[in-house]
Amino acid sequence: MTYENIQLRTRLTLALGALGLSLLPFLPPAWAFADLRADKVHVADQKKGRAYVRDGMIIGGDRAIDQVVVKDIRRSLNPSFERIVIDIEGNKNGETAAIPRPPYYQVSVTPDERRLVFTIYGKPTLAFNSKKVVNAFKKSATIQKIDLLPRVEDSSWTFAFDLKAGSPVEVFELSSPVRIIVDIQT
């Protein structure tokens, strides 16, 4: 935790304490304030560019897109990488709607933990067979397991992949149909 984060947390606690309120039950522990440097944040391309990331965060998508359906999460093995495809479509009042690109998303790459953590925003609805997805990833050369976490917020959904090794990844997005692509080097 950086010195600036400690100061901010202390100021918030003192200010709310003066008002008779306590923020401590709602603030994450000190270790949760990760030091995310600008050189560790990468923007996903809209085509494959062979820009692999070993450690950090990859962001992409459009923050204005606020109703989507996650249709499927699938995988395929290629000669030098394993590809994960997240199929997404727009949704408006329960009907399929065209969107030009995925909603805003974040992918955290942590090689020490050998883990990829995805968060997809845009009030996602999940419309895939979770057992089928989990079974498909049991055959993976690079992925140990997939954690399809329950939705705890309306605005986003988080899921994770535990990797067999701390392999670098490339994340990019494609349209027609809209999908997020993750290539994991083998």
C-alpha positions in Angstrom: 0.0 0.0 0.0 1.4 3.4 -1.0 1.9 6.2 1.4 -0.7 8.2 -0.4 -3.3 5.4 0.0 -2.6 5.3 3.7 -3.0 9.0 4.0 -6.3 8.9 2.1 -7.7 6.0 4.2 -6.7 7.8 7.4 -8.3 11.1 6.3 -11.5 9.4 5.3 -11.7 7.5 8.6 -11.0 10.7 10.7 -13.5 12.8 8.7 -16.3 10.2 9.1 -15.3 9.6 12.7 -15.9 13.3 13.4 -19.4 12.8 11.9 -20.0 9.8 14.2 -19.7 7.4 11.3 -17.3 4.6 10.7 -16.0 3.6 7.3 -13.7 0.8 8.6 -16.3 -2.0 8.0 -16.6 -0.9 4.4 -13.0 -0.1 3.5 -11.0 -3.0 2.0 -7.9 -4.1 4.0 -4.6 -2.3 3.4 -3.3 -5.1 1.1 -6.3 -4.5 -1.2 -4.9 -1.1 -2.3 -2.6 -2.6 -5.0 0.0 -0.4 -6.4 -1.1 -0.3 -10.1 1.5 1.5 -12.1 0.6 3.2 -15.5 3.1 1.0 -17.3 1.1 -2.1 -16.1 -2.2 -1.0 -17.7 -2.7 -1.9 -21.3 -5.5 -1.2 -23.8 -6.8 -4.1 -25.8 -6.6 -3.7 -29.6 -9.4 -4.3 -32.0 -7.3 -6.9 -33.9 -4.6 -9.4 -33.1 -1.3 -7.6 -32.8 0.9 -10.0 -31.0 1.3 -7.7 -28.0 1.5 -10.3 -25.1 1.3 -9.1 -21.5 2.9 -11.0 -18.7 1.8 -8.9 -15.8 -0.7 -6.1 -15.3 -4.2 -5.2 -16.4 -5.8 -5.0 -19.8 -8.8 -2.8 -20.4 -11.1 -2.5 -23.4 -14.6 -2.1 -24.6 -17.1 0.7 -24.6 -18.3 2.2 -21.3 -21.5 3.4 -23.0 -22.8 -0.1 -23.7 -25.0 -1.0 -20.8 -27.0 -4.1 -21.6 -25.3 -7.2 -22.9 -25.7 -11.0 -22.9 -22.7 -13.3 -22.5 -23.6 -16.1 -24.9 -20.7 -18.4 -24.5 -17.1 -18.9 -23.4 -15.2 -21.3 -25.5 -11.6 -22.4 -26.3 -9.5 -23.7 -29.1 -5.9 -24.8 -29.3 -3.5 -23.3 -31.9 0.1 -24.1 -32.6 1.6 -21.3 -30.3 -1.3 -20.3 -28.1 -4.6 -21.4 -26.7 -7.5 -19.1 -27.6 -10.4 -18.2 -25.3 -13.4 -16.6 -27.0 -16.1 -14.7 -25.0 -19.2 -14.3 -27.2 -21.3 -11.2 -26.4 -24.4 -9.7 -27.9 -26.3 -6.5 -27.1 -29.7 -6.6 -25.3 -32.4 -4.0 -25.2 -35.6 -4.7 -23.3 -35.0 -8.4 -23.5 -34.4 -8.4 -27.3 -31.2 -8.8 -29.2 -29.7 -5.4 -30.2 -26.7 -4.6 -32.3 -23.6 -3.3 -30.5 -20.4 -2.2 -32.3 -18.0 -3.7 -29.7 -18.0 -5.3 -26.3 -18.9 -3.4 -23.1 -16.1 -2.1 -20.9 -14.0 -5.0 -19.5 -10.9 -5.6 -17.5 -8.5 -8.5 -17.5 -6.1 -8.8 -14.6 -2.9 -10.9 -15.4 -1.0 -12.1 -12.4 1.7 -14.6 -13.3 2.8 -15.2 -9.6 -0.7 -16.5 -8.9 -1.0 -18.0 -12.4 -4.5 -16.4 -12.7 -6.5 -14.3 -15.2 -9.4 -12.4 -13.7 -12.1 -11.0 -16.0 -14.7 -8.4 -15.2 -17.3 -7.6 -17.8 -19.5 -4.5 -17.3 -22.6 -3.5 -19.1 -25.2 -5.2 -16.8 -24.3 -8.6 -18.3 -26.9 -11.4 -18.4 -25.4 -14.9 -18.6 -27.0 -17.1 -21.3 -24.6 -20.1 -21.6 -24.5 -23.6 -20.2 -22.0 -23.4 -17.3 -21.5 -27.1 -17.1 -20.6 -27.3 -20.8 -18.1 -24.4 -20.4 -16.4 -26.0 -17.4 -16.2 -29.3 -19.1 -14.7 -27.8 -22.3 -11.9 -26.2 -20.2 -11.0 -29.5 -18.6 -9.4 -30.4 -21.9 -7.2 -27.2 -21.9 -3.5 -27.3 -22.3 -3.0 -24.0 -20.5 -5.9 -23.6 -18.1 -6.1 -25.6 -14.8 -9.7 -24.5 -14.0 -12.3 -21.9 -14.7 -14.2 -20.2 -11.8 -17.6 -18.9 -13.1 -18.5 -16.7 -10.1 -22.0 -15.8 -9.2 -23.1 -12.3 -10.2 -23.1 -10.1 -7.1 -23.6 -6.8 -8.8 -26.1 -5.8 -11.6 -23.5 -3.7 -13.4 -20.8 -6.4 -13.8 -19.8 -10.0 -13.7 -16.4 -11.5 -12.7 -14.9 -14.9 -13.5 -11.4 -16.3 -13.4 -9.0 -18.8 -15.0 -6.3 -20.6 -13.0 -3.5 -21.2 -15.4 -1.1 -24.2 -15.4 1.8 -21.7 -15.8 2.3 -17.9 -15.6 2.0 -17.6 -19.4 1.7 -14.2 -21.1 -1.6 -13.3 -22.8 -2.9 -11.1 -25.5 -6.4 -9.6 -25.3 -8.2 -8.0 -28.2 -11.8 -7.6 -29.4 -13.5 -8.4 -32.6 -16.9 -7.4 -34.1 -19.5 -9.1 -36.4 -20.2 -10.9 -34.1 -18.9 -9.1 -31.0 -16.4 -11.1 -28.9 -13.4 -10.7 -26.6 -10.5 -12.8 -27.5 -7.7 -14.0 -25.2 -4.7 -15.8 -26.5 -2.5 -17.5 -23.9 1.0 -18.5 -25.1 1.8 -22.2 -24.9 
